[in-house]
Amino acid sequence: MSTTTEIEIRELDRRSAEGIEVTLLWHAETNRVFVTVEDLRHGSSLELDVDPAEALDAFHHPYAYASRASRDVYAHAA
């Protein structure tokens, strides 16, 4: 018998402009809400946990929440 563990991360919204991609995600099992930002021009990214009540605001203004980043905000690709 084989079982598969399904990762319960759901994309709630996504937007892209001028090489920057912002995604709003929710982890169903842990109820974690977070925003990821990928700057494709510079190879930098950030991931930040947000309170569900602030999710849309953080999605629209992620750099205002950058101090909450759980990944290096300016980690440049080699």
BATOR-817571 format. One record per residue: x, y, z of N, C-alpha, C in turn; residue number from 1; residue in one letter. Coordinates in steps of 0.05 Angstrom, whole numbers, always signed. Example, Ala and Ser with C-alpha at 12.3 -4.5 7.8 and 13.67 -1.06 7.14 Angstrom:
BATOR-817571
R	n.east	n.north	n.up	ca.east	ca.north	ca.up	c.east	c.north	c.up	num	residuo
R	+264	-114	+156	+246	-90	+156	+264	-66	+156	1	A
R	+257	-45	+142	+273	-21	+143	+258	+1	+157	2	S
This chain:
BATOR-817571
R	n.east	n.north	n.up	ca.east	ca.north	ca.up	c.east	c.north	c.up	num	residuo
R	+17	-23	+0	+0	+0	+0	+18	+25	+0	1	M
R	+11	+44	-16	+27	+69	-19	+10	+92	-11	2	S
R	+23	+110	+4	+8	+135	+11	+25	+159	+2	3	T
R	+11	+180	-5	+24	+204	-14	+16	+227	+5	4	T
R	+36	+241	+15	+31	+264	+32	+29	+288	+13	5	T
R	+7	+301	+15	+2	+324	-2	+8	+350	+13	6	E
R	+24	+367	+1	+30	+392	+14	+6	+411	+10	7	I
R	-4	+421	+32	-28	+437	+31	-22	+467	+30	8	E
R	-6	+476	+11	-2	+504	+7	-18	+513	-16	9	I
R	-35	+533	-12	-52	+543	-33	-45	+572	-40	10	R
R	-44	+577	-66	-40	+604	-76	-66	+619	-75	11	E
R	-67	+641	-60	-91	+656	-58	-92	+679	-78	12	L
R	-69	+690	-85	-68	+711	-105	-39	+713	-115	13	D
R	-36	+725	-139	-10	+729	-151	-11	+754	-169	14	R
R	+11	+769	-169	+13	+792	-187	+42	+794	-196	15	R
R	+45	+807	-219	+72	+810	-230	+73	+836	-245	16	S
R	+95	+851	-241	+99	+876	-256	+129	+883	-256	17	A
R	+139	+890	-279	+166	+899	-282	+187	+881	-269	18	E
R	+183	+855	-272	+203	+835	-262	+200	+828	-233	19	G
R	+179	+837	-220	+174	+830	-192	+148	+814	-190	20	I
R	+151	+791	-178	+128	+773	-174	+121	+771	-144	21	E
R	+96	+776	-138	+86	+776	-110	+65	+754	-108	22	V
R	+67	+736	-89	+48	+715	-86	+38	+714	-57	23	T
R	+12	+711	-54	-1	+707	-27	-7	+678	-25	24	L
R	+3	+665	-3	-1	+636	+1	-12	+630	+28	25	L
R	-25	+607	+30	-37	+597	+55	-31	+568	+58	26	W
R	-21	+560	+81	-15	+532	+87	-39	+522	+104	27	H
R	-54	+504	+92	-79	+495	+104	-75	+480	+131	28	A
R	-54	+464	+132	-50	+448	+156	-42	+465	+180	29	E
R	-26	+485	+176	-16	+502	+198	-31	+529	+200	30	T
R	-47	+535	+180	-61	+560	+178	-42	+584	+175	31	N
R	-18	+579	+165	+2	+600	+161	-5	+615	+135	32	R
R	-5	+642	+137	-8	+659	+114	+18	+673	+110	33	V
R	+28	+673	+85	+53	+687	+79	+54	+698	+51	34	F
R	+72	+716	+47	+75	+730	+21	+104	+725	+12	35	V
R	+107	+718	-14	+134	+716	-25	+137	+737	-46	36	T
R	+161	+748	-48	+168	+768	-68	+193	+759	-82	37	V
R	+192	+757	-109	+215	+749	-125	+221	+773	-143	38	E
R	+245	+783	-141	+255	+804	-159	+272	+790	-180	39	D
R	+260	+785	-203	+274	+770	-224	+296	+785	-237	40	L
R	+295	+812	-235	+316	+829	-247	+342	+827	-231	41	R
R	+340	+825	-205	+364	+826	-188	+369	+800	-174	42	H
R	+352	+780	-177	+356	+754	-164	+352	+755	-134	43	G
R	+337	+774	-124	+331	+775	-95	+303	+766	-89	44	S
R	+299	+757	-65	+272	+748	-57	+268	+751	-27	45	S
R	+243	+750	-19	+237	+750	+9	+211	+735	+14	46	L
R	+208	+725	+37	+184	+710	+46	+177	+721	+73	47	E
R	+152	+729	+77	+144	+740	+103	+118	+728	+112	48	L
R	+117	+722	+138	+93	+713	+150	+76	+737	+157	49	D
R	+50	+735	+153	+32	+757	+159	+8	+747	+174	50	V
R	-3	+765	+190	-28	+759	+204	-50	+757	+182	51	D
R	-68	+738	+184	-89	+736	+163	-105	+762	+160	52	P
R	-108	+777	+181	-123	+803	+179	-107	+823	+162	53	A
R	-81	+820	+160	-64	+838	+144	-55	+827	+117	54	E
R	-66	+804	+110	-56	+790	+86	-58	+806	+61	55	A
R	-81	+818	+55	-84	+833	+31	-67	+858	+30	56	L
R	-64	+871	+53	-47	+895	+54	-18	+887	+50	57	D
R	-10	+865	+62	+18	+856	+58	+23	+847	+29	58	A
R	+2	+835	+16	+4	+827	-12	+8	+852	-30	59	F
R	-7	+873	-24	-5	+897	-40	+19	+915	-34	60	H
R	+29	+913	-9	+51	+930	+0	+72	+913	+15	61	H
R	+84	+893	+2	+102	+874	+16	+127	+887	+27	62	P
R	+137	+908	+15	+162	+920	+25	+157	+935	+51	63	Y
R	+132	+943	+56	+125	+955	+82	+127	+935	+105	64	A
R	+125	+909	+98	+126	+887	+117	+153	+872	+117	65	Y
R	+172	+883	+102	+197	+869	+98	+213	+862	+123	66	A
R	+209	+878	+144	+223	+872	+170	+214	+845	+182	67	S
R	+192	+834	+172	+182	+809	+182	+192	+785	+165	68	R
R	+210	+790	+146	+219	+770	+128	+232	+746	+142	69	A
R	+224	+722	+134	+236	+698	+145	+259	+688	+127	70	S
R	+262	+699	+104	+285	+693	+86	+300	+719	+81	71	R
R	+325	+717	+75	+342	+741	+70	+329	+758	+48	72	D
R	+323	+783	+55	+310	+801	+37	+326	+807	+13	73	V
R	+352	+809	+15	+368	+817	-8	+389	+795	-14	74	Y
R	+380	+770	-15	+398	+748	-22	+400	+747	-52	75	A
R	+422	+757	-63	+426	+758	-91	+436	+731	-102	76	H
R	+426	+724	-126	+435	+700	-139	+463	+705	-150	77	A
R	+479	+684	-151	+506	+687	-162	+506	+690	-192	78	A
